[in-house]
């Protein structure tokens, strides 16, 4: 891996770590969580100047977190 790819993967790890436990959809904490998650996503994406690896990884992580929210709320994925 290049140092750039290594840095992107490091930042993806930290992003997921910091957002790993989203609240269920429809809970009072849900909106605040997603507002912060979106801000943080934008900051990480900006750090890597929309590098394709960072963009795709962030989209996948964001979708995974959305899936976890639905699971907590008992909604089908």
Secondary structure, 3 states (H helix, E strand, C coil): CCHHHHHHHHHHHHHHHHCCCCCCCCCHHHHHHHHHHHHHHHHHHHHCCCCHHHHHHHHHHHHHHHHHHHHHCCCCC
